[in-house]
Amino acid sequence: MYTKVNVLKPGDNKGAGGDKKDKITLFDWDDVLTMPARDSKGVVIAGNIVFKPNTYMILLYTTQDKTKANVDSSGETDAKGFEQTVEVAHPGDEVAIREFRTYWLNRNIGIIIERCSNTRKNLYGTPCAQLQMVLKAEDDKDKTLSTFTFKSIQKSQFDVADYQGTMTYDTVKGTIAADDTSPDVVAGEGQYQLTDGTAAPVTITTLDNAVDGESYTFLGSGGAYPSVITKANDFDLVNGTTWTALLGAQITFKAFKRDAAAWRFQELSRT
């Protein structure tokens, strides 16, 4: 439940434009197996979007200074809602972008936009107010360009979400060696594949090279000696329940740096 609080100046130059990464992340809502709920205030999604087998998010290169995201309110008195729009441009007319245009037309789409200056991931679209794509392709003496506008198919009660879960792409960020008790997540946010132990289950105690605010997902290995994560050491588990890296299982953590040398990894979701 939202409690009325003061909303003061957020810091120096927070209103500056730009600062968006040169790729956006897209996914097809029809590929989503489970969608975590927003928190009680209606903006933060702390859990992890879980996809159906063999489905995942994709990246689209976008010209940075042409990426634009809008939120508008519309409707009659006492019946207003949010409409979300994302506009991007992609240079050229290679086969890959024409295939993208063909496949994603009429799809129900979610989009995640990231900035260069922080780890926030803004999620546009909701399960009941997805985005759909409108295309304008130009090929003339001045430019060869595809301009995409992704817009809500209907009004929603929800504003843009702050998605804190993992980005799930077609390949894992890394494979963790057998018997490793402190997996290295230097490759960044995403999924990491665990490996079955060689002689006995090992307990994962911490993560190496984590970044404050980033989220990491670990995929179970199955086998005779799957790793375990307990509520001891650097991990905070929901209800203190131990997680075992069984085949098909996954668990997602968000990293919090407590001081120069201490970390906490808070569970966001598991399956």
C-alpha positions in Angstrom: 0.0 0.0 0.0 1.3 3.4 -0.9 1.9 5.9 1.9 2.0 9.5 1.0 5.6 10.8 1.3 7.5 13.9 0.2 9.1 13.7 -3.3 12.0 16.0 -3.2 14.8 16.9 -5.7 16.5 13.6 -6.6 20.0 14.9 -6.9 22.2 17.0 -9.2 21.3 16.9 -12.9 18.9 13.9 -12.5 16.6 15.6 -15.1 19.2 15.4 -17.9 18.2 13.5 -21.0 20.2 10.8 -22.8 22.3 8.3 -20.9 20.5 5.3 -22.4 22.4 2.2 -23.5 22.7 1.5 -27.2 20.6 -1.7 -27.0 17.1 -2.3 -25.7 15.8 -5.7 -24.5 12.6 -7.1 -26.0 10.6 -10.2 -25.1 7.3 -11.7 -26.3 4.7 -11.8 -23.5 3.4 -15.1 -25.0 6.8 -16.6 -24.0 6.4 -15.8 -20.3 5.7 -18.7 -18.0 5.4 -16.8 -14.7 5.4 -13.1 -14.1 6.3 -11.8 -10.7 3.9 -9.4 -9.0 4.7 -5.7 -8.4 5.3 -4.7 -4.8 2.6 -3.1 -2.7 3.3 0.4 -4.1 2.8 -0.8 -7.7 6.2 0.0 -9.3 9.0 -2.3 -8.2 9.1 -5.9 -9.6 11.7 -7.6 -7.3 11.2 -11.1 -8.7 12.4 -12.8 -11.9 10.4 -13.2 -15.1 10.5 -16.9 -15.9 10.3 -17.9 -19.5 8.9 -21.1 -21.1 11.5 -23.7 -22.3 13.6 -22.5 -25.2 12.3 -18.9 -25.1 14.2 -15.8 -24.0 14.8 -12.1 -24.4 16.6 -10.5 -27.3 18.7 -7.4 -27.8 18.1 -4.7 -30.5 20.7 -2.1 -31.3 19.3 1.4 -31.3 20.8 4.7 -32.1 21.3 6.2 -28.7 20.1 9.8 -29.3 16.9 8.6 -31.0 15.7 6.4 -28.1 12.6 8.0 -26.5 10.2 6.6 -23.9 7.0 8.3 -22.9 4.2 7.7 -20.4 0.9 9.5 -20.9 -2.3 9.5 -18.9 -5.7 9.5 -20.6 -9.4 8.9 -19.9 -12.4 10.5 -18.4 -12.8 11.7 -14.9 -12.2 8.9 -12.4 -11.3 6.6 -15.3 -7.8 7.6 -16.2 -5.0 5.2 -16.9 -1.4 5.0 -18.2 -0.3 4.5 -21.8 3.4 3.7 -22.5 5.3 4.3 -25.7 8.9 3.5 -26.7 10.4 5.0 -29.9 13.7 3.8 -31.3 15.7 3.8 -34.6 17.9 1.2 -36.1 20.3 2.1 -39.0 20.5 0.1 -42.2 18.3 -2.4 -43.9 20.2 -5.7 -43.5 18.3 -9.0 -43.7 18.4 -9.3 -39.9 16.5 -6.1 -39.3 14.0 -7.0 -42.0 13.4 -10.4 -40.4 13.0 -8.7 -37.1 10.3 -6.4 -38.6 8.5 -9.4 -40.0 8.6 -11.5 -36.9 7.7 -8.9 -34.3 4.9 -7.2 -36.1 1.6 -7.9 -34.3 3.4 -9.5 -31.4 2.7 -8.6 -27.8 5.9 -7.1 -26.6 7.6 -6.1 -23.4 10.7 -3.8 -23.5 13.4 -3.1 -21.0 15.5 0.1 -21.2 18.8 0.5 -19.3 20.9 3.5 -18.6 24.7 3.8 -18.5 24.8 5.6 -15.1 23.0 3.1 -12.9 21.7 -0.5 -12.8 18.0 0.4 -13.1 16.0 -1.5 -15.6 12.7 0.2 -16.7 10.1 -2.3 -18.0 7.5 -1.0 -20.5 4.3 -2.9 -21.0 2.3 -5.1 -18.7 0.8 -8.6 -19.1 -2.6 -7.0 -19.8 -1.4 -3.8 -21.6 1.3 -5.1 -23.9 3.2 -3.0 -26.4 2.7 -3.6 -30.2 5.0 -2.3 -32.9 4.4 0.3 -35.6 7.1 0.5 -38.3 8.4 3.2 -40.6 11.3 2.2 -42.9 13.2 4.8 -45.0 15.7 4.3 -47.7 16.6 7.5 -49.6 19.5 9.8 -50.4 19.8 11.0 -46.8 19.4 7.8 -44.7 18.6 4.1 -44.5 16.7 3.7 -41.3 14.0 1.7 -39.5 12.0 3.7 -36.9 10.0 1.6 -34.5 7.2 2.9 -32.2 6.0 0.4 -29.5 2.8 1.5 -27.9 0.4 0.1 -25.3 -2.6 -1.7 -26.9 -4.8 -0.3 -24.1 -4.7 1.8 -20.9 -3.3 0.3 -17.8 -3.4 1.1 -14.1 0.4 0.7 -13.9 3.2 3.1 -14.6 6.6 1.9 -15.9 8.0 -0.8 -13.7 11.4 -0.9 -12.0 12.4 -4.5 -12.9 15.0 -5.9 -10.6 15.1 -9.5 -11.9 17.5 -11.2 -14.3 17.8 -10.6 -18.0 17.3 -14.0 -19.7 19.0 -14.3 -23.1 19.7 -17.2 -25.4 23.1 -18.0 -23.8 24.2 -18.1 -20.2 26.8 -15.6 -19.0 29.0 -18.3 -17.8 29.3 -21.9 -16.6 30.4 -22.4 -13.0 33.0 -25.1 -12.5 32.3 -28.2 -10.4 32.8 -27.8 -6.6 33.1 -23.9 -6.9 31.9 -22.4 -3.6 32.2 -18.8 -4.8 31.0 -18.4 -8.4 32.5 -15.5 -10.4 29.8 -13.2 -11.8 32.3 -10.8 -13.5 30.4 -11.3 -16.8 27.5 -9.2 -15.3 23.8 -9.7 -14.9 22.2 -12.8 -16.3 22.1 -16.5 -16.0 24.9 -18.8 -14.8 24.9 -22.5 -15.2 26.0 -24.6 -12.2 27.9 -27.9 -12.6 27.3 -31.1 -10.6 29.9 -31.8 -7.9 32.6 -34.3 -8.4 32.3 -36.3 -5.1 29.8 -34.5 -2.8 27.4 -31.5 -2.8 29.2 -28.2 -2.1 27.7 -25.2 -0.4 28.0 -21.9 -2.3 29.0 -19.3 0.3 29.4 -16.1 -1.7 29.8 -14.6 -5.2 33.0 -13.1 -6.6 33.1 -9.8 -8.6 29.5 -8.9 -7.9 28.3 -5.3 -8.6 26.1 -3.5 -6.1 22.5 -3.6 -7.4 22.9 -6.2 -10.1 20.9 -9.4 -10.2 22.2 -12.9 -10.9 20.4 -16.2 -11.7 21.8 -19.6 -11.1 20.6 -22.6 -13.1 20.5 -26.1 -11.4 22.8 -28.8 -12.7 21.0 -31.8 -11.4 23.1 -34.9 -11.1 24.3 -36.9 -8.1 25.9 -34.0 -6.2 24.1 -30.7 -7.0 25.3 -27.6 -5.1 23.3 -26.0 -2.3 22.8 -22.5 -1.0 21.8 -22.1 2.6 20.8 -19.1 4.7 24.3 -19.0 6.2 27.2 -17.1 4.8 26.4 -14.2 2.4 22.9 -15.2 1.3 19.5 -14.1 2.5 16.9 -16.8 1.5 13.1 -16.4 1.6 12.0 -18.1 4.9 15.5 -19.3 5.3 14.8 -22.3 3.0 17.8 -24.0 1.5 18.0 -24.1 -2.3 19.3 -27.2 -4.1 20.6 -27.0 -7.7 18.3 -29.7 -9.1 17.8 -30.0 -12.8 15.4 -27.3 -14.0 15.7 -25.3 -10.8 16.8 -21.7 -10.8 17.3 -19.0 -8.2 17.9 -15.2 -8.5 19.7 -12.9 -6.1 20.2 -9.2 -6.0 23.6 -8.0 -4.7 24.0 -5.4 -1.9 27.4 -4.1 -0.8 27.3 -3.6 2.9 30.8 -2.0 3.2 34.2 -2.2 1.5 34.5 -6.0 1.9 31.0 -7.3 3.0 28.2 -8.4 0.7 24.6 -9.6 1.0 22.8 -11.5 -1.7 19.1 -11.3 -1.3 16.8 -13.9 -2.9 14.4 -12.4 -5.4 12.8 -15.6 -6.8 13.2 -19.3 -7.3 11.7 -22.2 -9.2 
